[in-house]
């Protein structure tokens, strides 16, 4: 849905990835189990941090104006825009976990329930441009000064590839977007419009991506957004369904969101 794709297949070691641009590849397999709605497809964007730049774009830093994913992409001239994490509904600006971008702090408080820290823009040129850290495997104090950009979120898979038991609303099903890394440092952004429980998505991620490691939940329901624009390809992935609160597959447009990750192929 809402996708225009003209990309060429990339000669990867597993011939399922399609090249979008340098460092950006995608694959859209069927989910291992059918959902109650829509096409049961899982869209996976693979990002090689060696060939991409990452930015944190927040309404709190840019005029207190929430934007849709495509608006963020066009305004800041990036190839990819995706949710940076869940936000506080009381002000529609503040990330629910710690979030800092260079000198701008969106939320300076650590969330004790969130065990993944996404780190971008390293201070040392030798460090990866983006990393996902499991805060139960590495101490926050040991990395908090290594990067310019951080966003904290809820862990789904730990640093050893073990699946977490999703205790928060365990029966809830929704559209969602998540992020993950593997043992060689690739970053994945995984989107599903068809509603699944979080535990199912954890299971699917382990099945679909070899050597998966630290994985973080980004957003669910109609706010879940993934937008890709390259010279010959536009892909729009738009969420909809949430159990009990938004039980429909009717959403046909991006919702305005306050905090996003922007990715630019180099």
C-alpha positions as CSV (number, residue, x, y, z in Angstrom):
1,X,0.0,0.0,0.0
2,X,1.2,3.5,-0.8
3,X,4.4,2.2,-2.4
4,X,6.1,3.0,-5.7
5,X,9.2,0.8,-6.2
6,X,11.6,0.8,-9.1
7,X,14.8,-0.4,-7.3
8,X,17.2,-3.0,-8.6
9,X,18.0,-6.2,-6.8
10,X,21.3,-6.0,-4.9
11,X,23.8,-8.9,-5.1
12,X,23.7,-9.7,-1.4
13,X,24.9,-13.0,0.2
14,X,21.2,-13.8,0.6
15,X,19.5,-12.8,-2.7
16,X,16.4,-11.1,-1.3
17,X,17.6,-7.6,-0.7
18,X,16.9,-4.8,-3.2
19,X,19.2,-1.8,-3.5
20,X,17.7,1.6,-3.0
21,X,20.8,3.7,-2.8
22,X,24.3,3.4,-1.3
23,X,23.9,1.7,2.1
24,X,20.1,1.3,1.8
25,X,18.4,-2.0,1.0
26,X,14.9,-3.4,1.4
27,X,13.0,-6.7,1.5
28,X,9.2,-7.2,2.0
29,X,8.5,-10.8,2.8
30,X,5.2,-12.3,3.9
31,X,4.8,-12.6,7.7
32,X,5.2,-16.1,9.0
33,X,1.6,-16.0,10.1
34,X,-1.4,-14.3,8.5
35,X,-2.9,-11.2,10.3
36,X,-6.6,-10.5,10.7
37,X,-6.3,-7.5,8.3
38,X,-4.4,-6.2,5.2
39,X,-1.6,-8.0,3.4
40,X,0.4,-9.5,6.2
41,X,3.6,-8.1,4.7
42,X,6.6,-7.1,6.7
43,X,8.7,-4.3,5.2
44,X,12.4,-4.4,6.3
45,X,14.8,-1.6,5.5
46,X,18.5,-2.5,6.0
47,X,20.9,0.3,6.6
48,X,24.7,0.0,6.4
49,X,26.0,2.8,8.7
50,X,29.3,2.9,6.8
51,X,27.5,4.6,3.9
52,X,24.8,6.7,5.6
53,X,24.5,9.8,7.9
54,X,21.9,9.9,10.6
55,X,20.1,12.9,12.1
56,X,17.6,13.4,15.0
57,X,14.8,15.8,13.9
58,X,12.5,17.1,16.7
59,X,9.7,19.6,16.8
60,X,11.1,20.8,20.1
61,X,14.3,21.8,18.2
62,X,12.7,23.0,15.0
63,X,9.9,25.5,15.7
64,X,7.7,23.3,17.9
65,X,6.0,22.1,14.8
66,X,5.1,18.4,14.4
67,X,5.3,17.2,10.8
68,X,4.4,14.1,8.8
69,X,7.2,11.8,7.8
70,X,7.2,13.0,4.2
71,X,7.2,16.6,5.3
72,X,10.2,15.9,7.6
73,X,12.0,14.3,4.7
74,X,11.4,17.1,2.2
75,X,12.1,19.9,4.7
76,X,15.5,18.4,5.8
77,X,16.4,16.7,2.5
78,X,16.9,13.1,3.8
79,X,16.3,9.8,2.1
80,X,14.5,8.1,5.0
81,X,12.3,9.2,7.9
82,X,11.1,7.0,10.7
83,X,9.7,7.4,14.2
84,X,12.4,8.1,16.8
85,X,10.3,6.7,19.6
86,X,7.0,7.0,21.5
87,X,6.2,10.5,22.7
88,X,4.3,12.0,25.6
89,X,0.7,12.6,24.6
90,X,0.3,15.4,27.1
91,X,2.5,17.8,25.1
92,X,2.9,15.8,21.8
93,X,6.6,16.8,21.8
94,X,8.6,15.0,24.4
95,X,10.1,11.5,23.9
96,X,9.1,9.0,26.6
97,X,12.7,8.1,27.0
98,X,15.9,10.1,27.2
99,X,16.5,12.1,24.0
100,X,19.3,14.5,23.2
101,X,20.7,15.9,19.9
102,X,24.0,17.8,20.2
103,X,23.2,20.8,22.5
104,X,19.4,20.3,22.3
105,X,17.8,18.2,25.0
106,X,14.2,16.9,24.2
107,X,14.0,14.8,27.4
108,X,16.8,14.8,29.9
109,X,15.4,12.1,32.1
110,X,16.3,8.4,31.8
111,X,13.3,6.0,31.7
112,X,14.0,3.1,34.0
113,X,11.8,0.8,32.0
114,X,13.5,1.4,28.7
115,X,16.6,-0.7,28.1
116,X,17.7,0.3,24.6
117,X,19.7,3.4,23.7
118,X,19.9,4.4,20.1
119,X,23.2,6.3,19.6
120,X,24.1,8.4,16.5
121,X,26.8,10.8,15.3
122,X,29.9,9.5,17.2
123,X,32.5,11.9,18.5
124,X,35.2,9.5,17.3
125,X,35.4,9.0,13.5
126,X,36.3,5.4,14.0
127,X,33.0,4.5,15.8
128,X,29.9,3.4,13.8
129,X,27.5,6.2,12.8
130,X,24.6,4.5,14.6
131,X,24.5,1.8,17.3
132,X,21.8,0.2,19.4
133,X,22.9,-0.4,22.9
134,X,21.2,-2.8,25.4
135,X,21.5,-0.9,28.7
136,X,21.5,-4.2,30.6
137,X,24.7,-5.2,28.7
138,X,26.6,-2.0,28.8
139,X,26.5,0.8,31.4
140,X,24.9,4.1,30.3
141,X,27.8,6.0,31.9
142,X,30.3,4.2,29.7
143,X,28.7,5.5,26.5
144,X,26.9,8.7,27.4
145,X,29.7,10.9,26.2
146,X,30.6,9.0,23.1
147,X,27.9,10.2,20.7
148,X,26.2,13.5,20.0
149,X,22.7,12.0,19.5
150,X,20.7,9.6,21.7
151,X,17.1,8.3,21.9
152,X,16.0,5.8,24.5
153,X,13.3,3.1,23.8
154,X,11.7,-0.1,24.9
155,X,13.6,-3.3,24.4
156,X,12.2,-6.2,22.4
157,X,15.3,-8.4,21.9
158,X,18.4,-8.2,24.0
159,X,22.1,-7.9,23.1
160,X,22.5,-11.7,22.9
161,X,19.5,-12.2,20.6
162,X,17.2,-13.4,23.4
163,X,13.5,-12.6,23.0
164,X,11.9,-10.4,25.7
165,X,8.6,-11.4,27.2
166,X,6.3,-8.4,26.3
167,X,4.5,-7.7,29.5
168,X,3.0,-4.3,28.6
169,X,-0.5,-4.9,27.1
170,X,0.5,-8.4,26.1
171,X,-2.7,-9.0,24.0
172,X,-2.6,-5.7,22.2
173,X,-2.2,-6.0,18.4
174,X,-1.3,-3.0,16.2
175,X,0.5,-1.7,13.2
176,X,4.1,-1.0,14.3
177,X,7.6,0.1,13.4
178,X,10.7,-1.2,15.2
179,X,14.5,-1.0,14.9
180,X,17.1,-3.7,15.3
181,X,20.8,-4.4,14.8
182,X,22.7,-7.6,13.9
183,X,26.1,-9.0,14.9
184,X,28.0,-7.0,12.2
185,X,26.3,-3.7,12.9
186,X,23.7,-3.3,10.2
187,X,20.7,-1.3,11.4
188,X,17.1,-2.4,10.5
189,X,13.8,-0.6,10.5
190,X,11.0,-3.0,10.3
191,X,7.4,-1.9,9.6
192,X,4.1,-3.9,9.5
193,X,0.7,-2.4,8.8
194,X,-1.2,-5.6,9.4
195,X,-1.8,-5.8,13.2
196,X,0.2,-8.2,15.2
197,X,1.0,-8.5,18.9
198,X,4.4,-7.3,20.0
199,X,5.4,-10.8,21.0
200,X,4.5,-12.0,17.5
201,X,6.7,-9.3,16.0
202,X,9.6,-10.3,18.2
203,X,9.2,-13.9,17.0
204,X,9.0,-12.8,13.4
205,X,12.1,-10.6,13.6
206,X,14.1,-13.5,15.0
207,X,12.9,-15.8,12.2
208,X,13.5,-13.3,9.4
209,X,16.8,-11.7,10.2
210,X,19.9,-13.9,10.8
211,X,22.0,-13.0,13.9
212,X,19.6,-10.4,15.1
213,X,20.6,-8.6,18.3
214,X,19.3,-5.6,20.2
215,X,15.9,-4.5,19.0
216,X,13.8,-1.5,20.1
217,X,10.1,-0.6,19.7
218,X,9.6,2.7,18.1
219,X,5.8,3.4,17.5
220,X,2.5,1.7,16.8
221,X,-0.9,2.5,15.3
222,X,-1.6,5.3,12.9
223,X,1.5,7.3,14.1
224,X,3.8,4.5,12.9
225,X,5.6,6.0,9.9
226,X,8.3,5.0,7.5
227,X,9.0,7.2,4.4
228,X,11.7,6.6,1.8
229,X,12.6,8.9,-1.1
230,X,15.5,8.3,-3.5
231,X,15.9,9.6,-7.1
232,X,13.9,6.8,-8.6
233,X,11.9,5.3,-5.7
234,X,9.3,6.5,-3.2
235,X,8.0,4.2,-0.5
236,X,5.3,5.3,2.1
237,X,4.5,2.9,4.9
238,X,1.6,4.2,7.0
239,X,0.2,2.6,10.2
240,X,-3.4,2.2,11.2
241,X,-4.8,-0.4,13.6
242,X,-4.5,-0.5,17.4
243,X,-6.6,-2.9,19.6
244,X,-9.4,-1.2,21.4
245,X,-8.4,2.4,20.6
246,X,-8.2,2.5,16.8
247,X,-9.6,-0.8,15.5
248,X,-9.7,-0.2,11.8
249,X,-7.5,-0.4,8.7
250,X,-8.8,2.8,7.2
251,X,-6.0,5.2,7.8
252,X,-4.6,6.4,4.4
253,X,-2.2,9.3,5.4
254,X,0.8,10.0,7.6
255,X,0.0,11.6,10.9
256,X,2.0,14.5,12.3
257,X,4.8,13.3,14.6
258,X,7.3,15.2,16.8
259,X,10.5,13.2,16.7
260,X,12.0,11.3,13.8
261,X,15.3,9.8,12.7
262,X,16.5,11.0,9.3
263,X,18.9,9.0,7.2
264,X,20.9,10.2,4.2
265,X,22.8,8.0,1.9
266,X,26.3,9.2,1.3
